[in-house]
Amino acid sequence: MTGAEVLDIASDGIWTLLIVSMPMMLVGLGVGVVIALFQALTQIQEMTLVFVPKIVAIFVTMLLILPFMGATMAGYMNRVIDMIIVGG
């Protein structure tokens, strides 16, 4: 296996990681912005107010996109196994 093939596998792994984690990160960002806006408008400066809605929203998102996450990671693993079997 050459260095270029190793870099291709690593690059594909990083892209898979980004694709799998992006929906949860975007939901967390959106919930955080909405709660920050709510806190700014009402002048409620409670630090713990952000955590529970974010955790719940990310958990619900993870449950909804779990099939997509599994399929994406299985596809990446199949590509890696095919490269191992073929030898590069």
C-alpha positions as CSV (number, residue, x, y, z in Angstrom):
1,M,0.0,0.0,0.0
2,T,1.5,3.3,-1.1
3,G,1.4,6.6,0.8
4,A,-1.2,8.0,-1.7
5,E,-3.6,5.1,-0.9
6,V,-3.2,5.6,2.8
7,L,-4.0,9.3,2.3
8,D,-7.0,8.4,0.2
9,I,-8.4,6.2,3.0
10,A,-7.7,8.8,5.6
11,S,-9.3,11.5,3.5
12,D,-12.3,9.4,2.9
13,G,-12.5,8.6,6.6
14,I,-12.5,12.3,7.5
15,W,-15.2,13.1,5.0
16,T,-17.3,10.2,6.3
17,L,-16.8,11.6,9.9
18,L,-17.9,15.1,8.8
19,I,-20.9,13.8,6.9
20,V,-22.1,11.6,9.8
21,S,-21.6,14.2,12.5
22,M,-22.9,17.3,10.5
23,P,-26.6,16.9,11.1
24,M,-26.2,16.7,14.9
25,M,-23.7,19.6,15.0
26,L,-26.1,21.8,12.9
27,V,-29.0,21.0,15.2
28,G,-26.9,21.8,18.2
29,L,-25.8,25.1,16.6
30,G,-29.3,26.0,15.7
31,V,-30.7,25.2,19.2
32,G,-27.9,27.1,20.8
33,V,-28.5,30.2,18.6
34,V,-32.2,30.1,19.4
35,I,-31.7,29.8,23.1
36,A,-29.0,32.5,23.1
37,L,-31.4,34.8,21.3
38,F,-34.1,34.0,23.8
39,Q,-31.7,34.7,26.7
40,A,-30.7,38.0,25.1
41,L,-34.3,39.1,24.6
42,T,-35.5,38.2,28.0
43,Q,-32.2,39.0,29.9
44,I,-32.2,35.6,31.5
45,Q,-28.6,34.7,32.0
46,E,-28.9,31.2,33.3
47,M,-25.9,29.1,32.1
48,T,-27.6,25.7,32.5
49,L,-30.6,26.7,30.4
50,V,-28.6,25.8,27.2
51,F,-27.6,22.3,28.0
52,V,-30.9,20.4,28.4
53,P,-32.6,21.5,25.2
54,K,-29.3,21.0,23.2
55,I,-28.9,17.5,24.6
56,V,-32.5,16.6,23.9
57,A,-32.4,18.0,20.4
58,I,-29.1,16.3,19.5
59,F,-30.4,13.0,20.9
60,V,-33.6,13.2,18.9
61,T,-31.6,14.1,15.8
62,M,-29.3,11.1,16.4
63,L,-32.3,8.8,16.7
64,L,-33.8,10.1,13.4
65,I,-30.6,9.9,11.4
66,L,-29.3,6.7,12.8
67,P,-30.1,4.6,9.7
68,F,-28.3,7.2,7.5
69,M,-25.3,7.1,9.9
70,G,-25.1,3.3,9.8
71,A,-25.4,3.2,6.0
72,T,-22.7,5.8,5.6
73,M,-20.3,4.1,8.0
74,A,-21.0,0.7,6.5
75,G,-20.3,2.1,3.0
76,Y,-16.9,3.4,4.2
77,M,-16.1,0.1,5.9
78,N,-17.0,-1.8,2.7
79,R,-14.7,0.5,0.7
80,V,-11.8,-0.1,3.1
81,I,-12.4,-3.9,3.2
82,D,-12.5,-3.9,-0.7
83,M,-9.1,-2.1,-0.7
84,I,-7.7,-4.6,1.8
85,I,-8.9,-7.6,-0.3
86,V,-7.7,-6.2,-3.6
87,G,-4.5,-5.1,-2.1
88,G,-4.7,-1.4,-2.8
